[in-house]
Every structure is written in C-alpha cells, then in structure tokens.
Amino acid sequence: MEFPTVAKLPIENGVGTVGFAVRGANGTLAQARTTSGIIRLFQGDGYGIYAGYVVIDDTAAIVVWDDAAGNAAYDGSADFDWLQEGAILSSVVLPTASEAEVGYTIYDADGQEIASRSTTGVLQTYSGTGFGIYQVQMEIPDGVESGIVVFDDDDGNATFRRFAAVESGPPQPDPEDETTQTIQFNVCSANMEMIAADQSPVLSSPTSSYGVSKLGSSTVIVADSTPMSVTGVRYEYSFTREDSDQKYRYYIEAIIEGTRYFIGRTTQRVSSANLVFGRYTDSSRIEQKFGADNLHLWLALDDSDEPVDYSFREWSLISDAERYIDERLKGSFIGGAFTDTIPGVITQLATELAGVLMYENRGVIDTNAITGQAEHKYRFIRNRVEDQLRQIKYGKLLISDTLTPTRSPSIPCE
C-alpha cells in the first residue's frame, strides 16, 4: 500500500539532504534511507514540512526522517486519520490567536497541490494561552485516495494531518480472544533504536511475590520470575484470564546494560510496557513522577497505535525536553549539553519537563473543580523548570559535584 509520509525538520539543509528510513513494528529496519521523491510542502520560520511517499504492507511501520545534520523526526505510518469524504479532520494545534488567520492546503500522495489555501470552514475549537486548537470540514476531491493537509497561519507556523479516503472506513483490528491476555514489552535506546535486554525479561514484582496478580487483590495469576518469550527485540507473555472484565497488575524485571529495572503496569488502560532512554532521563523516572496510566493517556493518539508507536513518541518528547535544556544553558559557564555523567538536578529537570511535554502532547486541558475554568495542572512544574534553568545558567544555582549515571535502578511505587 502506498501512503504519504510527512515530517517537520529544520530548513537550513534543504530538500536534498532530507531523507527517511522505514522500520517495522518491532523497530527493525525495513527500508533503507532514501532522499528520492522528497519535496518541501511548506517553508516556515526556520523549518520546513517535508513530504514523500512510502510503500508498506499491512503491518504497522514507523518512518524515521532525518536531515543528515543530527535532526530527526518520525512518522507513524499506521496512524492515519481515516476519513470519509466531507469528514471532520482531526484537531490540530497552532500558536495563533484567531481562526481567521488559519487556512489549509490539500496535497495528494505525490505532494501535488490539489486545493489552494483557504480559511473557509476552519473552526477554532479551543483558545489557549498562546495557541489555538482548530478543525475543518473538508471535502476530499474525487479520485484522491490519500494525501496530506497542511494547516498554516499568517505568521509562518504550520502543522499537518494525513488522510485516506476509503469506502470501507478505517481498517478494523482482529477482535482479541476474550480468554487471552497478552503483555508486551520493548526497549528504546537513546539513539531511537529498539534494543534487546541483557537477558530475557521476566514477570517479577520488586517483592518477588508475583509476576501477575489480580488488580485490587493478592491472588497470584502468574508466578514470580516467569520468563517472557522473545521475537526479535520484542518480548511478550500470554495467559488465560478469568473473564473479559478482570484487570491485572504486573511487573516486568529487565536488565539493560547491567542495570536492573522493574517496570510496573496494570491492564486497566494498556497491556503493554516499555522502557525508553534519553540522554538525561528515562521513561521509568517519568512514570514515577506522573504515573504510567497518565503517560499512556497523554501519548495515545488513536486506536491503531502499536506498542512501538508509544516508545518512539515518548522518545521524541524526551529528546525535545533534553534539547530544550541544552539550548537554555548555552552561553552559560556550563556550556550546553552534558555527556558521560549527568548532574542529578539535570536528570530531575529533564524528567519533569518531558512529563509536562507529554501532558501537553494532545492539548489535554483540565478543568478547575471550583471555578469550572480550563487549567494546565502542571503549569507550576513547567514554571519551576524554567526558573531552575535560569538560575543554573546565571550561576545562582550551583550544580552538585555528585553526579548520577543516566541509567539507575527504578522501582515504581505501587
């Protein structure tokens, strides 16, 4: 099947150096990097939105883009916004104030413009501090099966959504066997590669009392230290559940480069777990701060997500937080990025900022229970991170000589 793929990258290197590679659902390389057929759809302030097209089979795939200068982005090719003709396009977020400033252009799968920019039918569904969330009622032209819609405002900001107009609607996954519960686990390195554990992970709680237990009960369903099966760099374990409504708690014990991790989950929201490494922090630290179920809610975009989609999406946001810290500290006596060992305060700041970026990933808005007004419930954490970075940069907050490794044991609280 041929689908469009799109990415947002810095513009300085031009179209010729931007390319992408395709990875399968387990993170293995499926198609080597190519720069052929790539065009620049939109030129913004310091960045461009690039498009190409890729042929994939029915399995999920990830398209990893890069510009040969260390900048990368990814595109989950299984995560399409499936639309019928005239359907409401999924919401998009732009840093602009008025719906009158936002328009859109439709491109087909080959990047050819098939509808010029228009502000007609664009609706602002939410107005936040410095951004708006927009929707549009669009008609897909006859004969166009898939393509890209680029939204832009009058200030050079842009974002995009893909579409596939099909008579049958979105592909429906095979119904899960109601008597079987499958747990999956994967590990994503700081280089955005799916990697293997030192040895096959096991289902084991930190107290060594169970592998899987009933949620809200001490009943053991799977014994402690039960090994998971391995396929490539993906691990899984299946067991029989008593009924379709029963939820379970489980821990995965994994050793990565000599460090032992316990990754705790429940099947209340998702039956997969992951461990994602950045340069300064990792997903287990973020889960301890914000909660694993919360992270799943913030990272989930639609029902077609595969476990690897969460890992790559989480890696992207961790990387964004770490790059932001590097940029904020440029020009200070520290000089910018840290390398071999990481000060504990930098790990803390990266953990908190990455968690906030994940919270903001879907434009999640909470409501104040007293006033009924929309609120950003982690604004205090965001402000504290900014304040501490400012103090470090100007020497008001001295970084301790006690340094912590980037990978340390982590046991989520029950």
N, C-alpha and C positions, 0 to 999 in steps of 0.2 A: 504494500500500500504506500502511496506517495503522499507525504504530508509537508506542509510548510514548517519551518523552524525559524525562530526569531530570538535575538539576544540584544542586550544593551551593553555597549562597551565604549571605552574612551575612544575618541575620534582621531587622535593625533597620528595613528599609524596607517590610516587609510584603509580602503577596501582590500587591497592586495595582500595585506599581512593577516587579515582576519580569517579564521577557519574554524572548523568544528570536527569532532570525532563522535562516533556513536557507541554507546555502551549498552549492553543488555541489562535485563532486570537484575541480574546478580552482580552488576558492576564490571563485568569483563568486557574487554574491547571487542566490539562487533564490526566497526568500520573505522579505518584509519583516518587521520585528519585530512581534510580537503579544503582548498580555498577556491575551488571552481564553482561557478554559478552563484557566488555570493554578491549581493547588492546592498547598498545602503539606502534604506527606505526613508530615513528621517535624520536630519542633522540638527542636534540641539546645542546647548551651550557646553562645549567640552566633551560631548559624547555623540554617538550615533546609534541608531537602531538598525541592525543588520538582519538580512533575511536570506534564506536559501531553502532548499527542499531536500528531503531525505526519504529513502525507500526503506521501510521497516516491515517486519512480518507482524503476526498477531500478538507477539509477546511485547510486554512493556519495554521501553527503551529510554535512555537518557541521552540527550545531545549536549555534549560539553563543548562550549565555544571558548576560543582564546585569541589574543591578538599578537602573539609572539613577543610580547613585552611584559609577561607576567600577569596580565589582566585576564580574568576568566569569568564566564557566566555559564549557566546551564539552562536547559530547556527540557522539561519532562514531556516527551513526545506522546506519552499515554494520557496526559492530562489535557484533553481537548475540550473546548467549550462547544459541546454538540448542540446545534441549533436547527430548528425548523425554519423555513422561510418566514421572515417577519417576526422572529422570536426576540425577546428581550435579551440583549447581550449582557454578560456578567458585568458586575460593577467594576469600575476602575478608579484609581486614586490619583489625583494630580494636585500639585501645590499651587492652586489658583483659587480665586475667591468667587467667581461668577460663572454660572452655566453658559452665559452668553459668550464667554471667551473660549469655550471648549468646543472643538469640532473633531471630525474624524474623516479618515480616508480609507477606502477599501482597496486591498490588493489581492490578486489571485495567487495561487500557489507558486507561480513563477515570478512573483514580485511585480507584475504589471498592474498599473493603476487602473481600476475599473469604476471608481466613483470618486469624484473630486471632493475636497474638504467641505464639510457642511456643519453648521451648528444647529440645523433643524432637527428636532426630536431629541436633543441631548437634555437630560434631566439631572439636576443636582439633587441627589437623594439624601446627602448629609453635608453640612458645612462645619468643618473643624477649625482648630487653630492653625492657620497656615496651609490648609489643604481642603479639598472637597472630594466627595465620592459621587461619581457620575454614572448614569445609564443611558442607553439609547435604544429606540425602537428602529431597527434597521431591516431593510429588505435585501435578501441575497439575490443578486441578478441571476436570471435563468442561465443554466449551463455551467455555473461556477459551483464546483463541488466542495472546495475548501479554499481557505485563504487567510488573510491577516487584516485586522482592523487596527489602524494606528490612531490613537487619540492624541491631540496636541492642543496647547493653549497659545495665547498670544505672546508668551514670554519665553518660548523656545523649550518648554518642557513637554515630554511625550511619554506615553506608555502604550502597551499593545495588548490585544487579545486575538487568539486564533479561533477559527470556526470551521465546522464541517457540516454542510447541509446534506442530510441523507434522509430518505423517505422513512427508513425504519427507526430513526432516532438513535440514541446512544447505544453502544454495544452493552448488553447485559451480562454480568458475570454469571458463571455457573453457580446455582444455589449450593451453599455449603451443606454437607452432610450434617444433619442436626444432632447426630450422636457423636460427632468427632470434633475435638478442639485441637487446633494446631497452633503452636507457639513458634515464632520465627525470630532470628537474631542475626544482626550483621554489624561489622565494624568498619568505620570510615576513617582513614588516616588524615593527618593534617595536610596532605598533598591531594586530598579529594580522590583517594583510591580505596576501593573495597579491599580489605586485607584479612588474612587469616589470623586466628588466635594462636598463641604458642602451642596450645594443645586443645583438643575438642572441648568446648564449654560444657558444663554440667548444670542441671537444675539443682540448686542448693541454696538454702537460706543462710544468712550470716550466723544463725544459731545452730546450724547443722541439724535442724529438726524436721525439715520437709523440703521437697522440691516444688510441689504444687499443693496448695491446700484450698479448701472452700473459703470464699470470702466471708468474713464475719464468723468463722468457725475454726476450730483447731483440727478438723478432720483432714487427715493426710490423703491426698489423691495420688500423688506421685512421690515416691520415696526420695530422700535426700541423696545427692551425688549421682542422680540418674543422668547418663551421658546423652547429649543431643546428637542427631545424625548430621552429616555434613554433605553439602553439594556445592563444589567449588569453594567459595568463600561465604556461603550462606548456611546457617545452622537452623535446624528445626526439630520439634518433637511433637508427636500427636498422641492424644489419649482420649478415652471414652468419657464423655460427661453424662451425668445422671439425667439431666433434662436440658432443654434448649435455653431456659431462663437462668440456669445456675451460673454464677460468676466465680472466678477463681483468683487467688493471689499466687504469684510465683517469683522466684529469684533465679537469675542466671549468673553463675560464677564463671568468670572468664579471666585468663591470664594473658595480658598483652605486654610484650617486651619486658617480661619479668615482673610486672605489677599485677596484683590481684584486684579484680573489681567484682562487686555484687550489684547487679542491675535489677531493681525491684519493679514489678508491674502488677496490675490487675487486668482482667479481661473485661472490665466494666466498659472501657472505651475502645481498646485496641488489643489484638492478640499478637503483637509483635514488639520487639525491643531492639534498641540499637545502642552503640557506643560511638560517639563522633568526637574526634580530636581536632582541636585547633592548635595554634602556636602557644597561646597563653592559658587556655582553659579547655574544658571538655564537657560533653553533654551531661555526664553524671553530676558534675558540680552544679550545672544549671537546674537540673531536676531537683536536687536537694533544696535549692533556693526557691523555686517556683512550682514544683510538683510535676510529676511525669504526665498525669492526665491533663493538666493545664497546657503543657507543651504540645501534646497531641492535638488538642482543640485548636491551638493557635497555628499549628503547622499544616493542618488538614485543609486542602483546597477543594477536593471533591471526592466522590466515592470510588473513583478509578485509581486512587493512589496505591502504589505498591510500597512495601516497607522500605525499599531503597530510595524511593522518592522523598520520604521523610528525612533520611540520612543526608542526602545531597542538599535538600532545602535547609536543614539545620546547619550543615557545614557552611553554606553560603552566608547565613546570618551570623554565625560565629566569626567567620572571616571578615564580614563587614564591620563587626564590632572591634576586632583586633586592628584592622587597618585604620579605623577612625581614631583609636588610641594612639597609633603610630603617628598619624598626621597631627593630632593635637599636641604631641610632645616634641614635634620638630622645632628646632630653634632654641630648645632648652639645653641645659648643661648635660642632660641625658642623651640628647641627640636623635631620638626616634626609636626605631624597632629594637627589641631585645632578642637575643639569640639563644645561647646554650642554656642558661638558667634564668628563671623568671622570678622577679620580686613578688612576694606574696600579695602586696597591695595591687599589683598589676593583674594578677590572676583574679583577685576579687572584683576589680573594676570591669575586666573583660567578661566575667561571669554575669554580673548584674546588667551590663549594657546589652549583651547578647540576649538575655532573657527578656528585656524590655523590647528589643527589636522583634523578637518572636511574638510577643504580645501584640505589637503593632502590625504584624505581618498581614493580617486580614482586615485591618481597620477596625479591630474589636473595640467597641465602645461600651463601657459600663454605665449604669445609672445610679446616682446617689439615692439611697433608700429614703432619705429625709426630704430632699428638695425635688427629687424626680428629674434632676438635670443630668445630662450626659457628663461623664467624667473619665479621665485617664487615671486609673487607680494606682499606676506605678510611676506617676509623674515625680513623686518625691525621690524615688530611686534614680530616675534619669537625671534630676537636678543635682543629686548628691554626687553622681559620677562626674558630671561636668565640673562641679566645684572642686572635687579632689584632683582632677586632671589639671585644672587651672593652678591649684596650689603646688602640685608637683612641678609643673612647667616653670614656675617662677621661684622655686626653691623654698616655698613656705611649708611644704610637707616633704620631709626627707624620707627617702626610700630606705627601708631597713637593710642592713648587711646580710640578714638571714634570708637566704634565697630558697625557693621551693622548686622541685622539679615540675615539669609540665604535666607529668602523669603520676598521680599519687593515689593510694588506695581510697576508695569511696564506698560508703555503705549508706544507701538512702534510708531515712528514718521510716519506720512503719507507722 
